[in-house]
Every structure is written in C-alpha cells, then in structure tokens.
Amino acid sequence: FNGRFRDEFLNTELFTTAPEAQILADRWRWEYNSLRPHSALQGRTPLEAAQQGVAA
C-alpha cells in the first residue's frame, strides 16, 4: 500500500496546504479501497463484492 500510495498519489498530486493534502489523500484512499479491483476478491471491487454479499 505505501509504495502504491507514493507512486499514485504523492508523485502525481500537487497540494499547497496540509488540509488540502488530507482531503486529497482521503479521496484517493476511498477510491483505492472502494473502486479498485482486488485480486483477493477475484478481480471485483469491494463495492461489487459487498453488493453480491447482500444479494446472496
């Protein structure tokens, strides 16, 4: 996670204040944990996995 955070967030975003950095980091973390496919979930996103769990 730390390497991906550095590569995909810190090396690509520009921010001028600490509060701005916190908001952008929170948004990136939410997208990473909610919208990205995960190999442990057979390539599904956590939201897809949760929806399938509710429907089952």
LUMLUMDREN-2810 file (N, C-alpha, C; in Angstrom, 1 decimal):
<atoms>
<atom><aa>F</aa><ch>A</ch><at>N</at><xx>0.8</xx><yy>-1.2</yy><zz>0.0</zz></atom>
<atom><aa>F</aa><ch>A</ch><at>CA</at><xx>0.0</xx><yy>0.0</yy><zz>0.0</zz></atom>
<atom><aa>F</aa><ch>A</ch><at>C</at><xx>0.9</xx><yy>1.3</yy><zz>0.0</zz></atom>
<atom><aa>N</aa><ch>A</ch><at>N</at><xx>1.9</xx><yy>1.3</yy><zz>0.8</zz></atom>
<atom><aa>N</aa><ch>A</ch><at>CA</at><xx>2.7</xx><yy>2.5</yy><zz>0.9</zz></atom>
<atom><aa>N</aa><ch>A</ch><at>C</at><xx>3.4</xx><yy>2.9</yy><zz>-0.4</zz></atom>
<atom><aa>G</aa><ch>A</ch><at>N</at><xx>3.9</xx><yy>1.9</yy><zz>-1.1</zz></atom>
<atom><aa>G</aa><ch>A</ch><at>CA</at><xx>4.6</xx><yy>2.1</yy><zz>-2.4</zz></atom>
<atom><aa>G</aa><ch>A</ch><at>C</at><xx>3.6</xx><yy>2.6</yy><zz>-3.4</zz></atom>
<atom><aa>R</aa><ch>A</ch><at>N</at><xx>2.4</xx><yy>2.0</yy><zz>-3.4</zz></atom>
<atom><aa>R</aa><ch>A</ch><at>CA</at><xx>1.4</xx><yy>2.4</yy><zz>-4.4</zz></atom>
<atom><aa>R</aa><ch>A</ch><at>C</at><xx>0.9</xx><yy>3.8</yy><zz>-4.1</zz></atom>
<atom><aa>F</aa><ch>A</ch><at>N</at><xx>0.7</xx><yy>4.1</yy><zz>-2.8</zz></atom>
<atom><aa>F</aa><ch>A</ch><at>CA</at><xx>0.3</xx><yy>5.5</yy><zz>-2.3</zz></atom>
<atom><aa>F</aa><ch>A</ch><at>C</at><xx>1.3</xx><yy>6.5</yy><zz>-2.8</zz></atom>
<atom><aa>R</aa><ch>A</ch><at>N</at><xx>2.6</xx><yy>6.2</yy><zz>-2.6</zz></atom>
<atom><aa>R</aa><ch>A</ch><at>CA</at><xx>3.6</xx><yy>7.1</yy><zz>-3.1</zz></atom>
<atom><aa>R</aa><ch>A</ch><at>C</at><xx>3.6</xx><yy>7.3</yy><zz>-4.6</zz></atom>
<atom><aa>D</aa><ch>A</ch><at>N</at><xx>3.6</xx><yy>6.1</yy><zz>-5.3</zz></atom>
<atom><aa>D</aa><ch>A</ch><at>CA</at><xx>3.6</xx><yy>6.2</yy><zz>-6.8</zz></atom>
<atom><aa>D</aa><ch>A</ch><at>C</at><xx>2.4</xx><yy>6.9</yy><zz>-7.4</zz></atom>
<atom><aa>E</aa><ch>A</ch><at>N</at><xx>1.2</xx><yy>6.6</yy><zz>-6.9</zz></atom>
<atom><aa>E</aa><ch>A</ch><at>CA</at><xx>0.0</xx><yy>7.0</yy><zz>-7.5</zz></atom>
<atom><aa>E</aa><ch>A</ch><at>C</at><xx>-0.6</xx><yy>8.3</yy><zz>-6.9</zz></atom>
<atom><aa>F</aa><ch>A</ch><at>N</at><xx>-0.2</xx><yy>8.6</yy><zz>-5.7</zz></atom>
<atom><aa>F</aa><ch>A</ch><at>CA</at><xx>-0.7</xx><yy>9.9</yy><zz>-5.1</zz></atom>
<atom><aa>F</aa><ch>A</ch><at>C</at><xx>0.4</xx><yy>10.9</yy><zz>-4.9</zz></atom>
<atom><aa>L</aa><ch>A</ch><at>N</at><xx>1.4</xx><yy>10.6</yy><zz>-4.1</zz></atom>
<atom><aa>L</aa><ch>A</ch><at>CA</at><xx>2.4</xx><yy>11.7</yy><zz>-3.8</zz></atom>
<atom><aa>L</aa><ch>A</ch><at>C</at><xx>3.2</xx><yy>12.1</yy><zz>-5.0</zz></atom>
<atom><aa>N</aa><ch>A</ch><at>N</at><xx>3.4</xx><yy>11.2</yy><zz>-5.9</zz></atom>
<atom><aa>N</aa><ch>A</ch><at>CA</at><xx>4.2</xx><yy>11.6</yy><zz>-7.1</zz></atom>
<atom><aa>N</aa><ch>A</ch><at>C</at><xx>3.4</xx><yy>12.2</yy><zz>-8.2</zz></atom>
<atom><aa>T</aa><ch>A</ch><at>N</at><xx>2.1</xx><yy>12.3</yy><zz>-8.0</zz></atom>
<atom><aa>T</aa><ch>A</ch><at>CA</at><xx>1.2</xx><yy>12.8</yy><zz>-9.1</zz></atom>
<atom><aa>T</aa><ch>A</ch><at>C</at><xx>0.4</xx><yy>14.0</yy><zz>-8.7</zz></atom>
<atom><aa>E</aa><ch>A</ch><at>N</at><xx>0.2</xx><yy>14.2</yy><zz>-7.4</zz></atom>
<atom><aa>E</aa><ch>A</ch><at>CA</at><xx>-0.7</xx><yy>15.3</yy><zz>-6.9</zz></atom>
<atom><aa>E</aa><ch>A</ch><at>C</at><xx>0.2</xx><yy>16.5</yy><zz>-6.4</zz></atom>
<atom><aa>L</aa><ch>A</ch><at>N</at><xx>-0.3</xx><yy>17.7</yy><zz>-6.6</zz></atom>
<atom><aa>L</aa><ch>A</ch><at>CA</at><xx>0.3</xx><yy>18.9</yy><zz>-6.1</zz></atom>
<atom><aa>L</aa><ch>A</ch><at>C</at><xx>-0.7</xx><yy>19.5</yy><zz>-5.1</zz></atom>
<atom><aa>F</aa><ch>A</ch><at>N</at><xx>-0.2</xx><yy>19.8</yy><zz>-3.9</zz></atom>
<atom><aa>F</aa><ch>A</ch><at>CA</at><xx>-1.0</xx><yy>20.5</yy><zz>-2.9</zz></atom>
<atom><aa>F</aa><ch>A</ch><at>C</at><xx>-0.2</xx><yy>21.5</yy><zz>-2.2</zz></atom>
<atom><aa>T</aa><ch>A</ch><at>N</at><xx>-0.9</xx><yy>22.5</yy><zz>-1.7</zz></atom>
<atom><aa>T</aa><ch>A</ch><at>CA</at><xx>-0.1</xx><yy>23.7</yy><zz>-1.1</zz></atom>
<atom><aa>T</aa><ch>A</ch><at>C</at><xx>-0.3</xx><yy>23.8</yy><zz>0.4</zz></atom>
<atom><aa>T</aa><ch>A</ch><at>N</at><xx>-1.3</xx><yy>23.1</yy><zz>0.9</zz></atom>
<atom><aa>T</aa><ch>A</ch><at>CA</at><xx>-1.6</xx><yy>23.2</yy><zz>2.4</zz></atom>
<atom><aa>T</aa><ch>A</ch><at>C</at><xx>-1.8</xx><yy>21.8</yy><zz>2.9</zz></atom>
<atom><aa>A</aa><ch>A</ch><at>N</at><xx>-1.6</xx><yy>21.6</yy><zz>4.2</zz></atom>
<atom><aa>A</aa><ch>A</ch><at>CA</at><xx>-1.8</xx><yy>20.3</yy><zz>4.8</zz></atom>
<atom><aa>A</aa><ch>A</ch><at>C</at><xx>-3.3</xx><yy>19.9</yy><zz>4.8</zz></atom>
<atom><aa>P</aa><ch>A</ch><at>N</at><xx>-4.3</xx><yy>20.8</yy><zz>5.0</zz></atom>
<atom><aa>P</aa><ch>A</ch><at>CA</at><xx>-5.7</xx><yy>20.4</yy><zz>4.9</zz></atom>
<atom><aa>P</aa><ch>A</ch><at>C</at><xx>-6.0</xx><yy>19.9</yy><zz>3.5</zz></atom>
<atom><aa>E</aa><ch>A</ch><at>N</at><xx>-5.5</xx><yy>20.6</yy><zz>2.5</zz></atom>
<atom><aa>E</aa><ch>A</ch><at>CA</at><xx>-5.7</xx><yy>20.2</yy><zz>1.1</zz></atom>
<atom><aa>E</aa><ch>A</ch><at>C</at><xx>-5.1</xx><yy>18.8</yy><zz>0.9</zz></atom>
<atom><aa>A</aa><ch>A</ch><at>N</at><xx>-3.9</xx><yy>18.5</yy><zz>1.4</zz></atom>
<atom><aa>A</aa><ch>A</ch><at>CA</at><xx>-3.3</xx><yy>17.2</yy><zz>1.2</zz></atom>
<atom><aa>A</aa><ch>A</ch><at>C</at><xx>-4.1</xx><yy>16.2</yy><zz>1.9</zz></atom>
<atom><aa>Q</aa><ch>A</ch><at>N</at><xx>-4.7</xx><yy>16.5</yy><zz>3.1</zz></atom>
<atom><aa>Q</aa><ch>A</ch><at>CA</at><xx>-5.5</xx><yy>15.5</yy><zz>3.8</zz></atom>
<atom><aa>Q</aa><ch>A</ch><at>C</at><xx>-6.8</xx><yy>15.1</yy><zz>3.0</zz></atom>
<atom><aa>I</aa><ch>A</ch><at>N</at><xx>-7.4</xx><yy>16.2</yy><zz>2.4</zz></atom>
<atom><aa>I</aa><ch>A</ch><at>CA</at><xx>-8.6</xx><yy>15.9</yy><zz>1.6</zz></atom>
<atom><aa>I</aa><ch>A</ch><at>C</at><xx>-8.3</xx><yy>15.1</yy><zz>0.4</zz></atom>
<atom><aa>L</aa><ch>A</ch><at>N</at><xx>-7.3</xx><yy>15.4</yy><zz>-0.3</zz></atom>
<atom><aa>L</aa><ch>A</ch><at>CA</at><xx>-6.9</xx><yy>14.6</yy><zz>-1.5</zz></atom>
<atom><aa>L</aa><ch>A</ch><at>C</at><xx>-6.5</xx><yy>13.2</yy><zz>-1.1</zz></atom>
<atom><aa>A</aa><ch>A</ch><at>N</at><xx>-5.8</xx><yy>13.0</yy><zz>0.0</zz></atom>
<atom><aa>A</aa><ch>A</ch><at>CA</at><xx>-5.4</xx><yy>11.7</yy><zz>0.4</zz></atom>
<atom><aa>A</aa><ch>A</ch><at>C</at><xx>-6.6</xx><yy>10.9</yy><zz>0.8</zz></atom>
<atom><aa>D</aa><ch>A</ch><at>N</at><xx>-7.5</xx><yy>11.5</yy><zz>1.5</zz></atom>
<atom><aa>D</aa><ch>A</ch><at>CA</at><xx>-8.7</xx><yy>10.8</yy><zz>1.9</zz></atom>
<atom><aa>D</aa><ch>A</ch><at>C</at><xx>-9.5</xx><yy>10.3</yy><zz>0.7</zz></atom>
<atom><aa>R</aa><ch>A</ch><at>N</at><xx>-9.6</xx><yy>11.2</yy><zz>-0.3</zz></atom>
<atom><aa>R</aa><ch>A</ch><at>CA</at><xx>-10.3</xx><yy>10.8</yy><zz>-1.5</zz></atom>
<atom><aa>R</aa><ch>A</ch><at>C</at><xx>-9.6</xx><yy>9.7</yy><zz>-2.3</zz></atom>
<atom><aa>W</aa><ch>A</ch><at>N</at><xx>-8.3</xx><yy>9.7</yy><zz>-2.3</zz></atom>
<atom><aa>W</aa><ch>A</ch><at>CA</at><xx>-7.5</xx><yy>8.7</yy><zz>-3.0</zz></atom>
<atom><aa>W</aa><ch>A</ch><at>C</at><xx>-7.7</xx><yy>7.4</yy><zz>-2.3</zz></atom>
<atom><aa>R</aa><ch>A</ch><at>N</at><xx>-7.6</xx><yy>7.4</yy><zz>-0.9</zz></atom>
<atom><aa>R</aa><ch>A</ch><at>CA</at><xx>-7.8</xx><yy>6.2</yy><zz>-0.1</zz></atom>
<atom><aa>R</aa><ch>A</ch><at>C</at><xx>-9.1</xx><yy>5.6</yy><zz>-0.3</zz></atom>
<atom><aa>W</aa><ch>A</ch><at>N</at><xx>-10.2</xx><yy>6.4</yy><zz>-0.3</zz></atom>
<atom><aa>W</aa><ch>A</ch><at>CA</at><xx>-11.6</xx><yy>5.9</yy><zz>-0.5</zz></atom>
<atom><aa>W</aa><ch>A</ch><at>C</at><xx>-11.7</xx><yy>5.2</yy><zz>-1.9</zz></atom>
<atom><aa>E</aa><ch>A</ch><at>N</at><xx>-11.2</xx><yy>5.9</yy><zz>-2.9</zz></atom>
<atom><aa>E</aa><ch>A</ch><at>CA</at><xx>-11.2</xx><yy>5.2</yy><zz>-4.3</zz></atom>
<atom><aa>E</aa><ch>A</ch><at>C</at><xx>-10.4</xx><yy>3.9</yy><zz>-4.3</zz></atom>
<atom><aa>Y</aa><ch>A</ch><at>N</at><xx>-9.2</xx><yy>3.9</yy><zz>-3.7</zz></atom>
<atom><aa>Y</aa><ch>A</ch><at>CA</at><xx>-8.4</xx><yy>2.7</yy><zz>-3.6</zz></atom>
<atom><aa>Y</aa><ch>A</ch><at>C</at><xx>-9.1</xx><yy>1.6</yy><zz>-2.9</zz></atom>
<atom><aa>N</aa><ch>A</ch><at>N</at><xx>-9.8</xx><yy>1.9</yy><zz>-1.8</zz></atom>
<atom><aa>N</aa><ch>A</ch><at>CA</at><xx>-10.4</xx><yy>0.9</yy><zz>-1.0</zz></atom>
<atom><aa>N</aa><ch>A</ch><at>C</at><xx>-11.8</xx><yy>0.5</yy><zz>-1.5</zz></atom>
<atom><aa>S</aa><ch>A</ch><at>N</at><xx>-12.4</xx><yy>1.3</yy><zz>-2.3</zz></atom>
<atom><aa>S</aa><ch>A</ch><at>CA</at><xx>-13.8</xx><yy>1.0</yy><zz>-2.7</zz></atom>
<atom><aa>S</aa><ch>A</ch><at>C</at><xx>-14.0</xx><yy>0.7</yy><zz>-4.2</zz></atom>
<atom><aa>L</aa><ch>A</ch><at>N</at><xx>-13.2</xx><yy>1.3</yy><zz>-5.1</zz></atom>
<atom><aa>L</aa><ch>A</ch><at>CA</at><xx>-13.5</xx><yy>1.3</yy><zz>-6.5</zz></atom>
<atom><aa>L</aa><ch>A</ch><at>C</at><xx>-12.5</xx><yy>0.4</yy><zz>-7.3</zz></atom>
<atom><aa>R</aa><ch>A</ch><at>N</at><xx>-11.4</xx><yy>0.0</yy><zz>-6.7</zz></atom>
<atom><aa>R</aa><ch>A</ch><at>CA</at><xx>-10.4</xx><yy>-0.7</yy><zz>-7.5</zz></atom>
<atom><aa>R</aa><ch>A</ch><at>C</at><xx>-10.6</xx><yy>-2.2</yy><zz>-7.3</zz></atom>
<atom><aa>P</aa><ch>A</ch><at>N</at><xx>-10.4</xx><yy>-2.9</yy><zz>-8.4</zz></atom>
<atom><aa>P</aa><ch>A</ch><at>CA</at><xx>-10.5</xx><yy>-4.4</yy><zz>-8.3</zz></atom>
<atom><aa>P</aa><ch>A</ch><at>C</at><xx>-9.4</xx><yy>-4.9</yy><zz>-7.4</zz></atom>
<atom><aa>H</aa><ch>A</ch><at>N</at><xx>-9.7</xx><yy>-6.0</yy><zz>-6.7</zz></atom>
<atom><aa>H</aa><ch>A</ch><at>CA</at><xx>-8.7</xx><yy>-6.6</yy><zz>-5.8</zz></atom>
<atom><aa>H</aa><ch>A</ch><at>C</at><xx>-8.6</xx><yy>-8.1</yy><zz>-6.1</zz></atom>
<atom><aa>S</aa><ch>A</ch><at>N</at><xx>-7.4</xx><yy>-8.6</yy><zz>-6.2</zz></atom>
<atom><aa>S</aa><ch>A</ch><at>CA</at><xx>-7.2</xx><yy>-10.0</yy><zz>-6.5</zz></atom>
<atom><aa>S</aa><ch>A</ch><at>C</at><xx>-7.8</xx><yy>-10.9</yy><zz>-5.5</zz></atom>
<atom><aa>A</aa><ch>A</ch><at>N</at><xx>-7.8</xx><yy>-10.5</yy><zz>-4.3</zz></atom>
<atom><aa>A</aa><ch>A</ch><at>CA</at><xx>-8.4</xx><yy>-11.4</yy><zz>-3.2</zz></atom>
<atom><aa>A</aa><ch>A</ch><at>C</at><xx>-10.0</xx><yy>-11.5</yy><zz>-3.4</zz></atom>
<atom><aa>L</aa><ch>A</ch><at>N</at><xx>-10.5</xx><yy>-10.6</yy><zz>-4.2</zz></atom>
<atom><aa>L</aa><ch>A</ch><at>CA</at><xx>-12.0</xx><yy>-10.6</yy><zz>-4.5</zz></atom>
<atom><aa>L</aa><ch>A</ch><at>C</at><xx>-12.3</xx><yy>-11.1</yy><zz>-5.9</zz></atom>
<atom><aa>Q</aa><ch>A</ch><at>N</at><xx>-11.3</xx><yy>-11.9</yy><zz>-6.5</zz></atom>
<atom><aa>Q</aa><ch>A</ch><at>CA</at><xx>-11.4</xx><yy>-12.4</yy><zz>-7.8</zz></atom>
<atom><aa>Q</aa><ch>A</ch><at>C</at><xx>-11.6</xx><yy>-11.3</yy><zz>-8.9</zz></atom>
<atom><aa>G</aa><ch>A</ch><at>N</at><xx>-10.9</xx><yy>-10.2</yy><zz>-8.7</zz></atom>
<atom><aa>G</aa><ch>A</ch><at>CA</at><xx>-10.9</xx><yy>-9.1</yy><zz>-9.6</zz></atom>
<atom><aa>G</aa><ch>A</ch><at>C</at><xx>-12.1</xx><yy>-8.2</yy><zz>-9.5</zz></atom>
<atom><aa>R</aa><ch>A</ch><at>N</at><xx>-12.9</xx><yy>-8.4</yy><zz>-8.5</zz></atom>
<atom><aa>R</aa><ch>A</ch><at>CA</at><xx>-14.1</xx><yy>-7.5</yy><zz>-8.2</zz></atom>
<atom><aa>R</aa><ch>A</ch><at>C</at><xx>-13.6</xx><yy>-6.3</yy><zz>-7.3</zz></atom>
<atom><aa>T</aa><ch>A</ch><at>N</at><xx>-14.4</xx><yy>-5.3</yy><zz>-7.4</zz></atom>
<atom><aa>T</aa><ch>A</ch><at>CA</at><xx>-14.2</xx><yy>-4.2</yy><zz>-6.4</zz></atom>
<atom><aa>T</aa><ch>A</ch><at>C</at><xx>-14.8</xx><yy>-4.5</yy><zz>-5.1</zz></atom>
<atom><aa>P</aa><ch>A</ch><at>N</at><xx>-14.4</xx><yy>-3.9</yy><zz>-4.0</zz></atom>
<atom><aa>P</aa><ch>A</ch><at>CA</at><xx>-15.0</xx><yy>-4.2</yy><zz>-2.7</zz></atom>
<atom><aa>P</aa><ch>A</ch><at>C</at><xx>-16.5</xx><yy>-3.8</yy><zz>-2.8</zz></atom>
<atom><aa>L</aa><ch>A</ch><at>N</at><xx>-16.9</xx><yy>-2.8</yy><zz>-3.5</zz></atom>
<atom><aa>L</aa><ch>A</ch><at>CA</at><xx>-18.3</xx><yy>-2.5</yy><zz>-3.6</zz></atom>
<atom><aa>L</aa><ch>A</ch><at>C</at><xx>-19.1</xx><yy>-3.5</yy><zz>-4.3</zz></atom>
<atom><aa>E</aa><ch>A</ch><at>N</at><xx>-18.5</xx><yy>-4.1</yy><zz>-5.4</zz></atom>
<atom><aa>E</aa><ch>A</ch><at>CA</at><xx>-19.2</xx><yy>-5.2</yy><zz>-6.1</zz></atom>
<atom><aa>E</aa><ch>A</ch><at>C</at><xx>-19.3</xx><yy>-6.4</yy><zz>-5.2</zz></atom>
<atom><aa>A</aa><ch>A</ch><at>N</at><xx>-18.3</xx><yy>-6.7</yy><zz>-4.4</zz></atom>
<atom><aa>A</aa><ch>A</ch><at>CA</at><xx>-18.3</xx><yy>-7.9</yy><zz>-3.5</zz></atom>
<atom><aa>A</aa><ch>A</ch><at>C</at><xx>-19.4</xx><yy>-7.7</yy><zz>-2.5</zz></atom>
<atom><aa>A</aa><ch>A</ch><at>N</at><xx>-19.5</xx><yy>-6.5</yy><zz>-1.9</zz></atom>
<atom><aa>A</aa><ch>A</ch><at>CA</at><xx>-20.5</xx><yy>-6.2</yy><zz>-0.9</zz></atom>
<atom><aa>A</aa><ch>A</ch><at>C</at><xx>-21.9</xx><yy>-6.3</yy><zz>-1.4</zz></atom>
<atom><aa>Q</aa><ch>A</ch><at>N</at><xx>-22.1</xx><yy>-5.8</yy><zz>-2.6</zz></atom>
<atom><aa>Q</aa><ch>A</ch><at>CA</at><xx>-23.4</xx><yy>-5.9</yy><zz>-3.3</zz></atom>
<atom><aa>Q</aa><ch>A</ch><at>C</at><xx>-23.8</xx><yy>-7.3</yy><zz>-3.5</zz></atom>
<atom><aa>Q</aa><ch>A</ch><at>N</at><xx>-22.8</xx><yy>-8.2</yy><zz>-3.9</zz></atom>
<atom><aa>Q</aa><ch>A</ch><at>CA</at><xx>-23.1</xx><yy>-9.6</yy><zz>-4.2</zz></atom>
<atom><aa>Q</aa><ch>A</ch><at>C</at><xx>-23.4</xx><yy>-10.3</yy><zz>-2.9</zz></atom>
<atom><aa>G</aa><ch>A</ch><at>N</at><xx>-22.7</xx><yy>-9.9</yy><zz>-1.8</zz></atom>
<atom><aa>G</aa><ch>A</ch><at>CA</at><xx>-23.0</xx><yy>-10.5</yy><zz>-0.5</zz></atom>
<atom><aa>G</aa><ch>A</ch><at>C</at><xx>-24.4</xx><yy>-10.2</yy><zz>0.0</zz></atom>
<atom><aa>V</aa><ch>A</ch><at>N</at><xx>-24.8</xx><yy>-9.0</yy><zz>-0.2</zz></atom>
<atom><aa>V</aa><ch>A</ch><at>CA</at><xx>-26.2</xx><yy>-8.6</yy><zz>0.2</zz></atom>
<atom><aa>V</aa><ch>A</ch><at>C</at><xx>-27.2</xx><yy>-9.3</yy><zz>-0.6</zz></atom>
<atom><aa>A</aa><ch>A</ch><at>N</at><xx>-27.0</xx><yy>-9.5</yy><zz>-1.9</zz></atom>
<atom><aa>A</aa><ch>A</ch><at>CA</at><xx>-28.0</xx><yy>-10.1</yy><zz>-2.8</zz></atom>
<atom><aa>A</aa><ch>A</ch><at>C</at><xx>-28.0</xx><yy>-11.6</yy><zz>-2.6</zz></atom>
<atom><aa>A</aa><ch>A</ch><at>N</at><xx>-27.0</xx><yy>-12.2</yy><zz>-2.0</zz></atom>
<atom><aa>A</aa><ch>A</ch><at>CA</at><xx>-27.0</xx><yy>-13.7</yy><zz>-1.9</zz></atom>
<atom><aa>A</aa><ch>A</ch><at>C</at><xx>-27.8</xx><yy>-14.2</yy><zz>-0.7</zz></atom>
</atoms>
